[in-house]
Every structure is written in structure tokens, then in C-alpha cells.
């Protein structure tokens, strides 16, 4: 009986020794290549949440540059917007006299034609910031933005209300000024239809200069 017990203990001790030896061998073999350093670049956590990045969603932007405005003879922002199909202005210089309103002669951005009669669903920005409204409904008269300082006009017609609110349901018109303009430029033009009516005169001037050894820049513009 004692011999059998001793034999069983010997086999158990041998099995434990073999297991310890295999484990130590595995531990010693784990760092196979000590010269390679594993660097963790990105951690992606998956589970019940859907992995989604909203910043990668494309937003179509229509851009009208100052070169295009000069080639087409457009003298203000309203005329530039009239050349894109997204804008449908129901209150402009061609039909303002047909409506009894205090905004006669004004030009408002009206993307997709969603603006109510007294109000706006198109947000007008200047350099990405809200501009002072010129109407009771919160719209901005595009004629008050001097065309001599315009760099480009960007129009967004989708997904803007999530960032700006209900006044941007139809979209956003962002007028970007040329803040780095240096020198002086002036423009004067007249217009008239082939029927001898529709006379118009337009004059604008812009000036820009750096000061304080380039640490500041001033831009001034005026238009009639």
C-alpha cells in the first residue's frame, strides 16, 4: 500500500515538474524579437455602439469667385447668387415695386425659395459670422456688402440648420472678404437695357494696407 502511494506521489511530482517546465519555457520564449517595439497607433472600441464619425460627412458647397463675377459683369452679391440655380429670390430690383413692403430695392438670399414673406430661412454670413439684419424678418440686404472687397461666395444648401438653427433651414450664404488685399482698386460702370430703360449706375472703391511691420492689416471699402 505504501509502495503504491509513493509511486502515485512520484507520478504527481513528475507531472507538476513537467507543467512548471513547460510554463517557464513558454514565458522565456514570449519575447521572440526584443528589437521590435510594438506601438499602439489607434484604439477602436466596438460593441453595442455603431462606430461612426460625423465629421467625415460631405457637404456640397457652391463657390463663386471674384474672377467669375468680373467676367460676367456682376457688381454685387445678389447678382452673383442669381447665377446659381439654388437661389430663387422673389424680392429683387425687378419685382420689388409689385409688393407693398418697406424693403423696396433690397436683395435677399432665398435658397430653394423657402423664405416666408416676412422672415428668412436662408442665413447670410460675412466671413463666417452673422451679419446685422436689415429687415424686420431678420434677412440681410446683400447690397450693403461692398463688392470691391469680396473674395468669394460660398453657398451650402444642406445640413446647415443643425449648426445654425431654423434660419438656416434652406442653407447658408457665406460671403468671404479679401482681408489680405493690399493697394487700392476702384470700379465704375453704368447699365441700360436695349429698350432704353433700366438705367443703373454703380461705383465701388476698396483700400487695403498692412501696418505695424505686418502684425496688422486694415481693409476699407465703400460702394454706391
Phi, psi and omega per residue, in radians:
X1 nan -0.718 3.127
X2 -1.179 -0.638 -3.139
X3 -1.142 -0.703 3.113
X4 -1.132 -0.711 -3.141
X5 -1.121 -0.737 3.120
X6 -1.131 -0.688 3.119
X7 -1.106 -0.728 3.125
X8 -1.133 -0.702 3.117
X9 -1.133 -0.608 3.136
X10 -1.154 -0.742 3.126
X11 -1.144 -0.689 3.118
X12 -1.129 -0.765 3.117
X13 -1.092 -0.676 3.125
X14 -1.147 -0.708 -3.140
X15 -1.168 -0.734 3.111
X16 -1.113 -0.736 3.115
X17 -1.089 -0.713 3.124
X18 -1.144 -0.693 3.130
X19 -1.150 -0.748 3.119
X20 -1.114 -0.666 3.123
X21 -1.147 -0.722 3.126
X22 -1.157 -0.680 3.138
X23 -1.166 -0.778 3.128
X24 -1.120 -0.629 3.093
X25 -1.122 -0.700 3.108
X26 -1.140 -0.711 3.119
X27 -1.116 -0.678 -3.113
X28 -1.242 -0.470 -3.079
X29 -1.604 -0.082 -3.066
X30 -1.143 -0.828 3.087
X31 -1.410 1.397 -3.050
X32 -1.170 -0.833 -3.131
X33 -2.038 1.770 -3.130
X34 -1.285 -0.343 -3.118
X35 -1.355 -0.304 -3.116
X36 -1.590 2.193 3.101
X37 -1.900 2.138 -3.129
X38 -1.442 2.079 3.118
X39 -1.902 2.294 -3.120
X40 -1.596 1.940 -3.091
X41 -1.541 -0.695 -3.046
X42 -2.613 2.463 3.091
X43 -2.016 2.131 3.130
X44 -1.948 2.039 -3.132
X45 -1.712 2.084 3.120
X46 -2.055 2.782 -3.117
X47 2.908 -2.258 -3.128
X48 -1.319 -0.324 -3.132
X49 -1.571 2.520 3.110
X50 -1.458 2.225 3.126
X51 -1.296 1.958 -3.044
X52 -2.620 2.422 3.122
X53 -2.081 1.930 -3.098
X54 -1.288 -0.258 -3.122
X55 -1.330 -0.217 -3.132
X56 -1.611 0.043 -3.125
X57 -1.267 2.215 -3.120
X58 -1.305 2.467 3.075
X59 -2.169 2.009 -3.120
X60 -1.130 2.316 -3.136
X61 -2.209 2.219 3.061
X62 -1.716 2.151 -3.052
X63 -2.016 2.260 3.033
X64 -2.044 2.004 -3.101
X65 -1.538 2.909 -3.132
X66 -1.192 -0.498 3.102
X67 -1.138 -0.712 3.107
X68 -1.142 -0.672 3.119
X69 -1.120 -0.689 3.127
X70 -1.201 -0.673 -3.136
X71 -1.178 -0.598 -3.126
X72 -1.566 -0.036 -3.133
X73 1.245 0.499 3.134
X74 -1.508 2.303 -3.004
X75 -1.883 -0.100 3.118
X76 -2.654 3.096 -3.089
X77 -1.175 -0.634 -3.107
X78 -1.087 -0.715 3.123
X79 -1.193 -0.580 3.094
X80 -1.186 -0.682 3.122
X81 -1.230 -0.481 3.128
X82 -1.178 -0.272 -3.127
X83 -1.531 -0.109 3.116
X84 -1.838 2.489 -3.070
X85 -1.253 -0.271 -3.114
X86 -1.236 -0.405 -3.064
X87 -1.684 2.408 3.125
X88 -2.431 1.437 -3.067
X89 -1.410 2.050 3.097
X90 -1.621 -0.044 3.103
X91 -2.278 1.782 -3.100
X92 -2.513 -3.020 -3.123
X93 -1.212 -0.279 -3.119
X94 -1.507 -0.357 -3.077
X95 -2.366 0.171 -3.099
X96 -1.155 -0.538 -3.127
X97 -1.227 -0.273 -3.127
X98 -1.434 -0.212 -3.079
X99 -2.059 2.266 3.112
X100 -1.408 1.780 -3.098
X101 -2.711 2.815 3.122
X102 -1.394 -0.109 -3.080
X103 -1.718 0.580 -3.137
X104 -1.131 2.291 -3.133
X105 1.525 -0.017 -3.132
X106 -1.532 2.742 3.061
X107 -2.190 2.104 -3.125
X108 -2.047 2.497 3.024
X109 -1.269 2.325 -3.089
X110 -2.457 1.364 -3.116
X111 -1.224 2.331 3.122
X112 1.086 0.127 3.122
X113 1.162 0.526 -3.066
X114 -1.654 -0.035 -3.123
X115 -1.185 2.334 2.977
X116 -1.259 3.009 -3.057
X117 -1.131 -0.802 3.082
X118 -2.006 1.484 -3.120
X119 2.741 -3.043 -3.124
X120 -2.600 2.524 2.975
X121 -2.100 0.193 3.073
X122 -2.098 2.082 -3.112
X123 -1.530 2.288 3.109
X124 -1.885 2.112 3.138
X125 -2.029 2.663 3.015
X126 -2.160 2.023 -3.057
X127 0.995 0.660 3.084
X128 1.366 0.119 -3.129
X129 -2.107 2.670 3.115
X130 -1.148 2.451 -3.127
X131 -1.777 2.774 -3.121
X132 -1.175 2.167 3.129
X133 -1.145 2.593 3.122
X134 -2.023 0.070 3.121
X135 -2.278 2.854 3.126
X136 -1.140 -0.442 -3.134
X137 -1.522 0.030 3.115
X138 1.612 0.132 3.127
X139 -1.434 2.826 -3.114
X140 -2.017 2.191 3.074
X141 -1.265 2.062 -3.089
X142 -1.209 -0.251 -3.136
X143 -1.262 -0.287 -3.103
X144 -1.466 -0.087 3.110
X145 -1.608 2.036 -3.083
X146 -1.141 2.197 -3.085
X147 -1.244 -0.372 -3.117
X148 -1.176 -0.344 -3.083
X149 -1.856 0.088 -3.078
X150 -1.332 2.264 3.038
X151 -1.627 -0.845 3.064
X152 -2.884 2.891 3.141
X153 -2.175 2.143 3.129
X154 -1.912 2.361 -3.113
X155 -2.185 2.209 3.099
X156 -2.086 2.227 -3.076
X157 -2.005 0.221 -3.133
X158 -2.618 2.417 3.047
X159 1.292 0.239 -3.095
X160 -1.498 -0.447 -3.090
X161 -1.169 -0.438 3.109
X162 -1.163 -0.457 -3.113
X163 -1.753 -0.538 -3.006
X164 -1.985 -0.318 3.120
X165 1.912 -2.964 -3.018
X166 -1.222 -0.361 3.108
X167 -1.357 0.047 3.081
X168 -2.142 0.491 3.140
X169 -1.089 -0.731 -3.138
X170 -1.375 -0.446 -3.134
X171 2.543 -2.985 -3.092
X172 -2.328 2.373 2.993
X173 -1.935 2.012 -3.090
X174 -1.950 1.987 3.125
X175 -1.668 2.030 -3.117
X176 -1.768 2.137 3.140
X177 -1.518 2.690 3.104
X178 -1.470 1.523 -3.072
X179 -1.310 -0.241 3.131
X180 -1.768 0.253 -3.126
X181 -1.162 2.333 3.136
X182 -2.211 2.279 -3.130
X183 2.001 -2.724 3.141
X184 -2.486 2.442 3.076
X185 -2.471 2.554 -3.115
X186 -2.400 2.684 -3.108
X187 -2.548 2.413 3.068
X188 -2.489 2.244 -3.134
X189 -2.587 2.701 3.099
X190 -2.221 2.712 3.141
X191 -2.458 2.672 -3.138
X192 -2.813 2.486 -3.126
X193 -1.393 2.935 3.112
X194 -1.217 -0.257 3.128
X195 -1.593 0.069 3.100
X196 1.448 0.227 3.113
X197 -2.213 -2.987 3.138
X198 1.166 0.654 3.136
X199 -1.151 2.425 3.125
X200 -2.540 2.553 3.076
X201 -2.283 2.463 -3.088
X202 -2.501 2.339 3.089
X203 -2.469 2.399 3.136
X204 -2.542 2.678 3.125
X205 -2.566 2.485 3.134
X206 -2.420 2.539 -3.121
X207 -2.467 2.409 3.112
X208 -2.529 2.477 -3.121
X209 -2.753 2.575 3.056
X210 -1.596 2.702 3.121
X211 -2.563 2.956 -3.134
X212 0.993 0.812 3.102
X213 0.994 0.687 3.076
X214 1.481 0.021 3.141
X215 -1.385 -0.228 3.112
X216 -2.478 2.832 -3.122
X217 -2.567 2.350 -3.133
X218 -2.101 2.383 3.126
X219 -2.300 2.243 -3.124
X220 -2.293 2.383 3.130
X221 -2.493 2.638 3.082
X222 -2.514 2.718 -3.067
X223 -2.650 2.527 3.050
X224 -2.219 nan nan
